[in-house]
Structures are given as C-alpha cells and as structure tokens.
Amino acid sequence: MTKSGAYDPFEHAERLGIEVVFGRLRSAHGLWVPDHRTIILKRGMRVLHERSVLAHELGHVCLGHEESNSRNEFLADRWAARKLIAPDHLAEVARVHHDPAQWCIELNVTPHMLETYLALQPA
C-alpha cells in the first residue's frame, strides 16, 4: 500500500522478492516466469495499463499459478481487480462521474479490470 492507501503492485512485487523487468513481448502484455521469480512487462504501456497488468501477474504469483490456462487467467484477473479497486474509492468516483471511462482514469485501472470488479459485486 502507498501512503494514500492505494494498492501499489510495484511495491508488492518488491516485498515478495519478485523482479519486474520491461521487455519485448509479442502476444502478451505481461508474463510471470516462476522459475526466475520474475515478471516481464511489455515495454511502452500506459501507466494505467502497466499497473493493471502487473497486478494481474502478481495474482498468478500469489495464487501459486505455474501455468497459463483460461481458469488461471480468470482467477488472476479477479485477484487483481480486488486489489486494485477499493470499494469506497469506487463509490466516491461514481458519485462524482457518471462515465465509467472516467472511473477507470480516476481509479487508475483498465476497463477490463473495472468490468471484472463490477462482475464480482452482488446484483
């Protein structure tokens, strides 16, 4: 957590002893390499995207995933969405802004992370 209380995936990776490096990835935006305790992030992403992708990859780390499959990707997304979006912050942003695209900017998450988080909420 940062001083403001927002989840900081870079700080979390450091606490876990996970090296985060930037490189060229062709088919993914991020990659967890368990044997090297390293996460590779695609170079050149916007900060908002970078934060969401790193949180997703940390989901794989914290959930003990050793391989990529659709179930693990889904679980890593859910884990990341819960870490990245604080319910009280979302409520505050939603009171001020009516456009979900603006919510993403204010929350510093991708639309996919916002959608994932909202899908977890009871109807």
TORDREN-376087 format. One record per residue (C-alpha): residue in one letter; x, z, y. Coordinates in nm, 2 decimals, always signed. Layout:
# TORDREN-376087
r	X	Z	Y
A	X	Z	Y
...
# end
This chain:
# TORDREN-376087
r	X	Z	Y
M	+0.00	+0.00	+0.00
T	+0.11	-0.07	+0.35
K	+0.07	+0.18	+0.64
S	-0.27	+0.03	+0.72
G	-0.38	+0.09	+0.36
A	-0.40	-0.28	+0.27
Y	-0.26	-0.38	-0.07
D	+0.09	-0.54	-0.04
P	+0.17	-0.74	-0.35
F	+0.54	-0.78	-0.25
E	+0.58	-0.40	-0.22
H	+0.40	-0.36	-0.55
A	+0.63	-0.61	-0.72
E	+0.94	-0.43	-0.58
R	+0.81	-0.09	-0.71
L	+0.76	-0.24	-1.05
G	+1.11	-0.39	-1.05
I	+0.98	-0.74	-1.06
E	+1.19	-1.00	-0.89
V	+0.99	-1.25	-0.68
V	+1.16	-1.58	-0.61
F	+1.04	-1.91	-0.45
G	+1.09	-2.24	-0.62
R	+0.95	-2.57	-0.71
L	+0.65	-2.55	-0.94
R	+0.47	-2.87	-1.04
S	+0.15	-2.77	-1.19
A	+0.10	-2.41	-1.08
H	+0.13	-2.20	-0.76
G	+0.28	-1.91	-0.94
L	+0.44	-1.82	-1.27
W	+0.51	-1.49	-1.45
V	+0.82	-1.50	-1.66
P	+0.81	-1.18	-1.87
D	+1.15	-1.23	-2.04
H	+1.32	-1.22	-1.70
R	+1.07	-0.98	-1.52
T	+1.04	-1.25	-1.26
I	+0.75	-1.41	-1.07
I	+0.81	-1.76	-0.93
L	+0.60	-1.86	-0.64
K	+0.57	-2.22	-0.52
R	+0.77	-2.27	-0.21
G	+0.58	-2.36	+0.11
M	+0.24	-2.20	+0.05
R	+0.05	-2.04	+0.34
V	+0.08	-1.66	+0.36
L	-0.28	-1.61	+0.27
H	-0.24	-1.82	-0.05
E	+0.10	-1.67	-0.13
R	-0.05	-1.32	-0.12
S	-0.34	-1.41	-0.35
V	-0.11	-1.59	-0.60
L	+0.14	-1.31	-0.61
A	-0.14	-1.06	-0.67
H	-0.27	-1.28	-0.95
E	+0.07	-1.29	-1.11
L	+0.10	-0.91	-1.08
G	-0.23	-0.89	-1.26
H	-0.06	-1.06	-1.56
V	+0.23	-0.81	-1.53
C	+0.00	-0.50	-1.51
L	-0.23	-0.63	-1.78
G	+0.06	-0.70	-2.02
H	+0.00	-1.07	-2.05
E	+0.27	-1.26	-2.23
E	+0.10	-1.60	-2.23
S	-0.13	-1.81	-2.02
N	-0.48	-1.88	-2.15
S	-0.82	-1.90	-1.99
R	-0.91	-1.54	-2.07
N	-0.58	-1.40	-1.93
E	-0.62	-1.62	-1.61
F	-0.98	-1.48	-1.56
L	-0.86	-1.12	-1.61
A	-0.57	-1.17	-1.38
D	-0.80	-1.31	-1.11
R	-1.04	-1.01	-1.14
W	-0.75	-0.76	-1.13
A	-0.60	-0.93	-0.82
A	-0.94	-0.96	-0.64
R	-1.00	-0.58	-0.68
K	-0.65	-0.51	-0.54
L	-0.67	-0.75	-0.25
I	-1.02	-0.67	-0.12
A	-1.12	-0.32	-0.01
P	-1.50	-0.28	-0.02
D	-1.51	-0.10	+0.32
H	-1.29	-0.37	+0.48
L	-1.51	-0.65	+0.34
A	-1.83	-0.47	+0.47
E	-1.67	-0.44	+0.82
V	-1.57	-0.80	+0.83
A	-1.91	-0.92	+0.70
R	-2.08	-0.72	+0.98
V	-1.87	-0.90	+1.24
H	-1.85	-1.25	+1.10
H	-2.13	-1.45	+0.93
D	-1.90	-1.72	+0.79
P	-1.73	-1.64	+0.45
A	-1.44	-1.87	+0.55
Q	-1.37	-1.63	+0.84
W	-1.39	-1.34	+0.59
C	-1.10	-1.50	+0.39
I	-0.89	-1.52	+0.71
E	-0.97	-1.16	+0.80
L	-0.91	-1.03	+0.45
N	-0.60	-1.25	+0.40
V	-0.73	-1.39	+0.07
T	-0.81	-1.73	-0.07
P	-1.17	-1.84	-0.11
H	-1.12	-1.82	-0.48
M	-1.03	-1.45	-0.46
L	-1.33	-1.38	-0.24
E	-1.56	-1.56	-0.48
T	-1.41	-1.37	-0.77
Y	-1.45	-1.04	-0.60
L	-1.81	-1.11	-0.50
A	-1.90	-1.21	-0.86
L	-1.78	-0.86	-0.97
Q	-2.04	-0.69	-0.74
P	-2.38	-0.58	-0.88
A	-2.67	-0.80	-0.78
# end
